[in-house]
Amino acid sequence: MDEPVASSESVSEFIKKEVPDWDDPVKLTARFKAFSGQRSDWEPQFLFWRDLIIKITRQFGVFRLPLSQIMEQWFNVGDLKPLCIDHVLLEMYKAGDIVSETHLGHPTSGSLSQLFRKVMRFTVGFGSPSPEDIFNDHLILLVVLKDKAADVVKALSESHWMPSCVITRKNFEDLCTTKHEASAILSYLSGCRKALPLRISKEEVIEGVKVSLTSAAVSSVTSLDRDILHLIWTKEKLQQQLDAMEERCEMSKKFAISASRSGNKKVALRHAREHKLAFNHVEKLMSLLSRVEEVLDSVVDVESTNKLSEALRVGAQAMKENKVNIEELELCLQDIEESIYSQEQVNSALESMPDYDLEEELEKLELEIKDEDGLVSTPGTGEDKADREKKALEMAESLSNSLSRLKLAEPA
């Protein structure tokens, strides 16, 4: 998603509503002149421009300050441009009203690195920066940054009941407009001790965030937090695979019915094979997803009592009872992905299915389509439905028995 952009025309209209005497020639001259004399001489002028810039950025949802627009377009009246805007921005920067992304630092950097940057900013060499020093960086209004951070915490509070929560980095970014905005907000929250980045190094690096949802500082990252992040990441990946496989299952079903109705039995049988294979994958993914959700629910239920040691114990017990092992889940996901994207494996699986079994599958699909279209069921439909339910239960039981053979193993 792109960052919001405030057009010069929209800003001009907003300014005229906020400042009724904007076009008054006398006041225009006083406002547009450069700062001179003592601070007390130009401070009212500075406060006017500071407050106006803040109002505009809030009104239009601007996160990064568009410096070229501010100094060259936003406040122009005919050929006149304010001569003090660069000085206004510099004073706002000195006062801490504006922060640079460089000084915010990367959210994954340590607290000592962030403290070092803050100290260096206010040393003699960095205390009086020139416009060139700051205008080459991306600048953010602190009040807007605080607003955005509060919005993120509020959104998380509405979906989590605990004093803190662990989410994936992708989920955090989805709450923001852009990745740059997410990075700046996370850096700000980390600097306020309201959030901590998490990182798990596996075959695929997993990034997450622990966020405090109360006024208290976020607690340090625990092994349980990392386990929860890993499970949440696995759950999201399973859900993505499930969505893709359900879509594929539905498409093959429609193609099979369409080919059957057009009399092309050979094509219909092939699509029926694909539907059955996809359906088997859907069942397997749903079973795995259910087990991961059960573990997460068990941990959250115990966490609500604020007993971390108990949560750790129940989490481990839940993983044993549900026979969930992260490494096993990842291997299963890898197998499923390979079966999805390897055409040779798909063709091999399709060819191994007997035609007589697929003809029955095709009949089931046709009956489902008729039910969905509201057509009158043919005699014997009730019996067929009972047979279908029986076979579905048998298939679910078979998959469950297969997955139950997974054993819990302590990660290395």
N, C-alpha and C positions, 0 to 999 in steps of 0.2 A: 504494500500500500504506500502511495506517495504522501509526502508531508503536505499539510494544508498550505495553500498559497493565497495571500490576500492581494487582490488586484488594487492598483492605485485608485481606480474609480470607486471601488467599494470602501476603501479606507477614507477617501475624501468625503464621501457621503456620511460615513460614521463620525468623522471629525466635526462636520458642520452640525450634527445633532448634539454632540457632546459639548461643543464650544460655540454657542450661538453667535458670539461676536468675532468669529474666526476671520471674517473678511474685513473687519474694521481696520482702515488704513493706519490709524495711530497705534493701536495695539499690535497690529501686524509688524510694524517697524520695531516696536519694543521687544517683541518676542523673537524676531528673526536675527537680531544683532548678536555679534560675538560677545562672549563673556569678557568683562574687563573690571579692573579694580579689585577690591577685597571680596572675599567669599560672601559676606553679608550683602554686597551690592548685587550679586547675580544669583544668589540662592533661590529667591522666589521664581526667577526665570527657569532655573534648573529643575525645581520641583514641578513646575507646570509641564515641562517636556518629559520628565521621568514618569509622572502619573499618566500622561497621555500615551506614551509608548506601552506602558503596562496594560492600560485599558484596551488598546488596539490588539495586542498579542493575545489577550484573553478572549476578546470578542471573536477573533477569527481562528482561534485554536492554533496559533503559530507557536512552534516549539523552538526551532533554531531561528535566531534573529537574522532576517535577510538584510544584511548591512547595506548592500548597494541600494536596495529599495528604500531603506530608512533614510539614507543620506542623500539620495538622488531623486526619489519619486514621491514617497508618501506625503510629504508636507509641502510640496511645491504649490505656490499660488501664482499662476501665470509663469513668468520667467524668474520669479523670486524663489530662493532657496534659503532655509535657515542656516546661518553661519556658525551656529553653536552646537550642532548635533554631534559632531565628533567629540567635543568637550563634554557634552551630556553623557554620552556612552562611556567615556573614559572615567568620569566621576562615578557613574553607576557601577563600573567594574571595580574601582577602588573601594567603594562602599560595600561591595559584596552583593549588590542587587543583580549583577550579571556574573555568571561563571562560564569558564571555557571548558570545553570537553577535555582538553589536555589536562587541566588541573583537576577535573573530576577523576581522571585516571580510568584504567580498565577495571571493570567489576571483579575480575579474577585476580587482580593484584593484591598483595597482602596489605594488612592494616599499616605496617611500618612504612611501606612505599607510599601509601596515601598520606600518612602523617608527614613524611619527608616533603612531599609536594606542597602540603599546606604551609609548612614552616618556610620553605624556599620562597613561596609566593609573597610572604611578608618580610623577607630579609631586605637589606638595603638595595641589593641589585634588582630585586623583583617588586619592590614596594611601589615604585613610581614608573610604571610601564608607559611607553609612548603609544600613540594610536596604532602605529605600524606593528608593535609587538602583539597587540590583542586582536586587531582587525583581520589578521591573517589566519585566525583560528575560528572555529565554530563556537558561537556564543549563545548562551541560554539564559533567559530570565529566571532567577532563583524562585520567584513566587510562582511562576508557571510550572517549574520543575516540581515544586512542593505540591501544587494542585494535582499534577499528573500522578505523582507517587501516591498521594492520598486516594485517588481514584482507583489505582491498581490494588491497594490494600483493601479498600472497601469492596471491590469486586470479589476478591479472594475471601473476605469475611462472609460474604453472602452464600458462598458454597462450601465453607469449612466452619466447623463448630469449635475447633480447638484453639488454644492461644497462639499456635504457630502451625504452619503447613509446609509441606514439601511438594514441589511441582517440578515438571521438566522445564528446561530453558525455553523450549518451543511454546509451552503453555504460557509462560511469562511473556514472551514476545507477542503472542496472540492477543494479550490484553492491552498492548500498546499499538500505536499507529505505524511505527517503523522499527527496524532493528536498531537504528541509531538512537531512537527515543528510548527503547527498552534498555540499551546499554547504559545510557545516561541515568535513567531512573534507578537501575540496579546499583550503579556506582553511588548515587546519592543515598539510597537506602542502606547500602553497606557502610558508607561513611557515618551514617546516623546510628549504626549498630541495630538496624531494623531488618536486615537481610544478610544472608551469607550464601555465596555461590558454592555449589557442590559439583564434584567431578569424579566420575568413576572410569578408570582406565581398563577397558576390556578390549576385545577385538574391535569393537566400535565404541568410541568415546561417548559416554553419557553425561550430559550436563544438566544440572538442575539448580533450584534455588530454594532455600529455606527462609521463610518470611514470618516475622512476628506480626500477629494480627491484633495485638494489644499495645498499650503505651509502653510496656516493658521492652527491654532490649532482647533481641533474639538469642536463644540459648545456643551453645556451641553444637557443632555437628557431631552426631553420634553414629555408631555402626547401624543402629536401627533406621536412622534417617537415610543412610546409603542403601540399606535393604529396601526401604519403602520406595526410594527413587528408582531403584532397579526394577521393582515390581510394577510401578506406575508406567515406566518406559515400556516394559514388556507388555503390559495391558494395552497401551496405546498402539503398539506395533501389531498385536493380535487383532485389535479392533480394525485397524487399517486393512489387514489381510482379510478379515471377515467381510468387511464392506465390499472389497474388490471381488471376493469369491462369490458372495451373494448376487452381485450384479452379473457376474459371468454365468452363474447358475440360472438366473432368470432369463438371460439372453438365449442360452442354449435351449431352454424350455420352449421359448417362443419360436425359435427356429425349427425345432423338432415338430411342433404342432403345425407350423406353416407348411413345412415340407410334406407332412403326412396328409394334410388337406389337399395339397396340390397333386398327390399321387406319387410323389417321389420317395418311395420307401427306403432306398439306399441312403439318401441324404438324411432322411428322418431318423433312421437308426443310428447314423453317426452322431447326430446332434443329441440323440437320447443317451448315447454312451457318454458324451461330454457332460451332459446334465447330471448323470449318475456319479461320475467322477467328481464333479464340482460339489455335488451334494454331500459326498463323503468327506471332502475337505471342510465344508461348512460345519458338519457335525463335529469333526475333530477340533476345529478352531473354537467352536462354542464351548466344548467341554473344557479345553485349556483355559479359555477366558473366564469361565465360571469358577474354576479352581483358584485362579489368581485373585479374582474379586473376593472370594471367600476369605482368603488370607488377609487381604487389605482390610476387609470389614472387621475381621477378628482383632486386628491390631488397633484399628481406630476405636472400636468399642472399649477396649481396655485402656487406651490412651486417654479416654474421656475421664478416667478416674485420676489422671495425672500421676500414675505410678509407672515410671519408666521401666523399672526392673521387671514389673509384672508384664508390661507390654512386650518386652524382649522375650520373656518366657513364653507368653501366649503366642507371639509371632512364630517362634521356633516350633512350638507344638502344632500350630495350625498348618505350618508347612509340612510337618511330618504326617499329620492326619490326612491332609489332602495330597500327600506325596508330590509336592511341588518342589522342584529344584531348578534354579535359574539356568544352570548350564544345560539341563535337559530340555527346558523350554526353548532355549536358543537353538539347540540342535534340531528340535522339532520344527521351529520356525524356518530354519535353514532348509530342512528337507521339503517343507511345504513350498517354499519359494522356488526351490529347484524343480519341483514337480510342476509348478505353475509355468515357469519360464523355459523349461527344457521341452521342446516339441517332441524329441525322441521318446522321452519318458511318457509324455501324454499319449502319443500314438501307441506305445507299447501297452499302456494301461487300457486304452480303448479297444485294441485288438484282442485283449485277453477276455473280454466280456462276451459271452455267448449270445447269439441273435435271439434265441427264444426268450432269454431273460430280458432283453432289451425291448422286445415286442410288448411284453407285459408292462415294462416301464413306460413305453409310449402310450399304451392304453390308459395308464394312470394319469399321465400328463393331459391327455385329452379329456378325461373325466374332471380333472382339476379346472381346466379351461372352461368346461361347460358349467361347473359350479360357480366360477367367477363371473361368467356371462349371464347367470340367472336362468339357464336352460333347465328343462324338466329332466330329472335323472332317469336313467333307464332301469328296468327291472334288474335286480341283483346288485345295484349300486351300494346298498347297505352292507351286503356281504363283502363286496370289494373293499369298501371303506374299512371294515373290520380287519380284513386281511392286511390292508396297508398299515393300519395302526399296529397290528401285531408285528409285522416285519420291521416297522420303524423302531418299536421297542427292542426287538432283537438286535437291530443294528446299534442302537444306543448302548445296550448292555455289552455288546461285543467291544465297542470302542472304549467303554468305561473300564472293562476288564483289561484291555490292552494298555491303557494309560496307567492303570493301577499298579502295573509292574514297575513303574518308575520308583526309584528309591532315593531317599534324601541323602545327600552327601554334603559335608561341610566344604564350602568353597575354599580353594587354595589361597 
